[in-house]
Amino acid sequence: MAAPFALCVYCGSRTGEAPAHARAAQAVGRQVAERGWQLVYGGGNVGLMGIVADAALAGGAPVVGVIPRSLMEREVGHQGLTSLHVVETMHQRKQMMAEHADAFLALPGGIGTFEELFEVWTWRQLGYHDQPIGLLNVGGYYDALIAFMQETVAAGFVSEGTRAVLEVEADPTVLLDRLASQARLARGRDDYSRT
């Protein structure tokens, strides 16, 4: 039996102020389960991380969490997951999450979410993988970032092709459909030992 499609989700360890962020995390987790997919995420039980994991679990989806030992207490490692990997470093966390993923999705979050998104996007630019990357722009949360990324293209620091790799959408269903479609064209999970 083939492994289920695995969606790696990056999101906040806080819920944020807007209720729409929590609703989007619930919707993504619910759709992961409805689609028969597996969720891969940072292993926390708080904020949007906990919400997306709980929604996926409630729908019967397998959920894989990866969390550094130092964050087990801060993020309260989720004890109800299908699998929780406790690693030593943040780099090991991000690499293991990527190794288990067929596609990547960033929900609203803070600098940790930004860093994870930009790193996996950079890995794509460098040819370490060819999996799709999505940005769920809930309530315009990422509008300024999207505009800034267009500025980087206009300024000659980022190619339009690299910018276009990031799939941006406000509707979770549309974005998940797009990521699934693009993932079928990828070579599959890649070797991140070079990162």
C-alpha positions as CSV (number, residue, x, y, z in Angstrom):
1,M,0.0,0.0,0.0
2,A,1.4,3.4,-1.0
3,A,2.0,6.0,1.7
4,P,-0.6,8.7,1.8
5,F,0.1,12.1,0.3
6,A,1.9,14.1,3.0
7,L,1.3,17.9,3.4
8,C,3.9,19.7,5.5
9,V,2.2,22.7,7.2
10,Y,4.1,25.6,8.7
11,C,2.1,27.9,11.0
12,G,2.0,29.9,14.2
13,S,2.5,28.6,17.7
14,R,0.0,31.3,18.6
15,T,-3.5,31.7,17.3
16,G,-3.2,35.4,16.3
17,E,-5.9,38.0,16.9
18,A,-8.2,37.3,14.0
19,P,-10.6,34.3,14.4
20,A,-10.2,33.7,10.7
21,H,-6.7,32.3,11.3
22,A,-8.0,29.6,13.6
23,R,-10.8,28.8,11.2
24,A,-8.3,28.4,8.3
25,A,-6.1,26.1,10.4
26,Q,-9.2,24.0,11.2
27,A,-10.2,23.9,7.5
28,V,-6.8,22.8,6.4
29,G,-6.6,20.0,9.0
30,R,-10.2,18.9,8.2
31,Q,-9.4,18.8,4.5
32,V,-6.2,16.8,5.0
33,A,-8.3,14.1,6.6
34,E,-11.1,14.3,4.1
35,R,-8.6,13.9,1.2
36,G,-7.0,10.8,2.9
37,W,-3.7,12.7,3.4
38,Q,-1.2,12.8,6.1
39,L,-0.3,16.0,8.0
40,V,3.4,16.7,8.8
41,Y,4.0,19.7,11.1
42,G,6.1,21.0,13.9
43,G,4.7,18.9,16.6
44,G,3.2,21.5,18.9
45,N,0.0,21.4,20.8
46,V,-0.6,25.2,21.0
47,G,-1.7,28.0,18.6
48,L,-2.5,27.3,15.0
49,M,-0.1,24.2,15.2
50,G,-2.4,22.5,17.7
51,I,-5.6,23.5,15.8
52,V,-4.5,22.1,12.5
53,A,-3.2,18.9,14.1
54,D,-6.4,18.4,16.2
55,A,-8.6,19.0,13.2
56,A,-6.7,16.4,11.1
57,L,-6.7,13.9,13.9
58,A,-10.4,14.4,14.5
59,G,-11.0,13.4,10.9
60,G,-8.9,10.3,11.2
61,A,-5.8,11.5,9.3
62,P,-2.3,10.3,10.4
63,V,-0.4,13.2,11.9
64,V,3.4,13.3,12.1
65,G,5.0,15.9,14.4
66,V,8.7,16.9,14.6
67,I,9.8,19.0,17.5
68,P,13.2,19.9,19.0
69,R,13.8,18.7,22.6
70,S,14.3,22.3,23.7
71,L,10.8,23.3,22.4
72,M,8.9,20.3,24.0
73,E,8.0,22.4,27.0
74,R,7.6,25.8,25.2
75,E,5.3,24.4,22.5
76,V,3.9,21.6,24.6
77,G,4.7,18.7,22.3
78,H,1.4,17.1,21.1
79,Q,1.1,13.7,22.8
80,G,-1.9,12.6,20.8
81,L,-0.2,12.3,17.4
82,T,0.2,9.3,15.2
83,S,4.0,9.9,15.5
84,L,6.0,12.5,17.4
85,H,9.7,12.7,16.6
86,V,11.8,14.6,19.2
87,V,15.0,15.8,17.6
88,E,18.0,17.8,18.9
89,T,18.1,20.9,16.6
90,M,15.8,23.1,14.6
91,H,17.7,22.1,11.4
92,Q,17.0,18.5,12.1
93,R,13.3,19.4,12.6
94,K,13.0,21.2,9.3
95,Q,14.9,18.6,7.4
96,M,12.8,15.7,8.8
97,M,9.6,17.6,8.1
98,A,10.8,18.2,4.5
99,E,11.8,14.6,4.0
100,H,8.3,13.4,4.9
101,A,6.5,15.9,2.6
102,D,5.0,15.8,-0.8
103,A,4.0,19.5,-0.7
104,F,4.4,22.5,1.7
105,L,1.9,25.0,3.0
106,A,2.4,28.1,5.1
107,L,-0.5,29.4,7.1
108,P,-0.4,32.6,9.1
109,G,2.4,32.7,11.7
110,G,5.4,34.7,12.9
111,I,9.1,34.7,12.2
112,G,9.4,31.0,12.7
113,T,6.8,30.4,10.0
114,F,8.5,32.9,7.7
115,E,11.9,31.3,8.2
116,E,10.5,27.8,7.4
117,L,8.7,29.1,4.3
118,F,11.7,30.9,3.0
119,E,14.1,28.0,3.7
120,V,11.9,25.4,1.8
121,W,11.5,28.0,-1.0
122,T,15.2,28.5,-1.2
123,W,15.8,24.7,-1.2
124,R,13.4,24.6,-4.2
125,Q,15.4,27.3,-6.0
126,L,18.6,25.4,-5.3
127,G,17.2,22.2,-6.7
128,Y,17.0,20.2,-3.5
129,H,13.4,19.4,-4.2
130,D,10.7,20.1,-6.7
131,Q,7.6,19.9,-4.5
132,P,5.0,22.6,-4.6
133,I,4.9,25.4,-2.0
134,G,1.7,27.2,-1.0
135,L,0.9,30.3,1.0
136,L,-2.6,30.6,2.5
137,N,-3.3,34.3,2.5
138,V,-6.0,34.4,5.2
139,G,-7.8,37.7,5.3
140,G,-5.0,39.4,3.5
141,Y,-2.5,38.5,6.3
142,Y,0.3,38.1,3.7
143,D,-0.6,41.0,1.4
144,A,2.4,43.1,2.4
145,L,4.8,40.1,2.0
146,I,3.5,39.3,-1.4
147,A,3.9,42.9,-2.5
148,F,7.4,42.9,-1.1
149,M,8.3,39.8,-3.0
150,Q,7.2,41.6,-6.2
151,E,9.5,44.4,-5.2
152,T,12.4,41.9,-5.0
153,V,11.6,40.8,-8.6
154,A,11.5,44.4,-9.8
155,A,14.8,45.2,-8.0
156,G,16.5,42.3,-9.8
157,F,17.2,40.1,-6.7
158,V,14.6,37.4,-7.3
159,S,13.6,36.0,-10.7
160,E,9.9,36.0,-11.7
161,G,10.2,32.2,-12.0
162,T,11.3,31.8,-8.5
163,R,8.6,34.2,-7.2
164,A,6.0,32.3,-9.2
165,V,6.9,29.0,-7.5
166,L,5.0,30.2,-4.4
167,E,1.4,29.5,-5.0
168,V,-0.7,32.1,-3.2
169,E,-4.4,31.7,-2.5
170,A,-7.0,32.8,0.1
171,D,-9.2,29.7,-0.3
172,P,-7.8,26.6,1.4
173,T,-9.7,24.2,-1.0
174,V,-8.4,25.9,-4.1
175,L,-4.9,26.0,-2.8
176,L,-4.9,22.4,-1.6
177,D,-6.2,21.3,-5.0
178,R,-3.5,23.2,-6.8
179,L,-0.7,21.8,-4.5
180,A,-2.0,18.2,-5.1
181,S,-2.1,18.7,-8.8
182,Q,1.4,20.1,-8.9
183,A,2.8,17.4,-6.6
184,R,1.8,14.8,-9.2
185,L,4.4,16.4,-11.5
186,A,7.2,16.3,-8.9
187,R,9.9,13.6,-8.8
188,G,8.7,12.6,-5.3
189,R,10.3,13.2,-1.9
190,D,13.8,14.3,-2.3
191,D,17.2,13.9,-0.5
192,Y,17.8,16.8,1.9
193,S,21.2,15.5,3.1
194,R,22.8,18.4,1.1
195,T,21.0,21.1,3.0
